[in-house]
Amino acid sequence: QVQVVESGGGLVQAGGSLRLSCAASGRTFGIYVMRWFRQAPGKEREFVASINWSGSSTYSADSVKGRFTISRDNAKNTVYLQMNSLKPEDTAVYYCNARQETAGRRYDYWGQGTQVTVSS
């Protein structure tokens, strides 16, 4: 099993910044990508950004490109989402996903989510 824990959410004014953290623990062998998703009230969960396990490749959704940066701290086994120039439309619960492939099957593990609220 893999445990995923997010932290760092909070209330911030438009134009401000937050840094979210995501730590994966447990039987993490086989995890090849970690992703951030978000879900606003009344809307479906949407992709935000991803990073491969080595941290050598990243991808961000168009809606956050240029403002959000995903990165990894190998020493702490933690993935970060640096969010700058925040907008009210960024308000959502942010979830961290760890994608694992083992024994020919794909598994996804999700954290509990962390609330990000951006005031105008």
Secondary structure, 3 states (H helix, E strand, C coil): CEEEEEECCEEEECCCCEEEEEEEEECCCCEEEEEEEEECCCCCCEEEEEEECCCCCEEECCCCCCCEEEEEECCCCEEEEEECCCCHHHCEEEEEEEEEEECCEEEEEECCCEEEEEEC
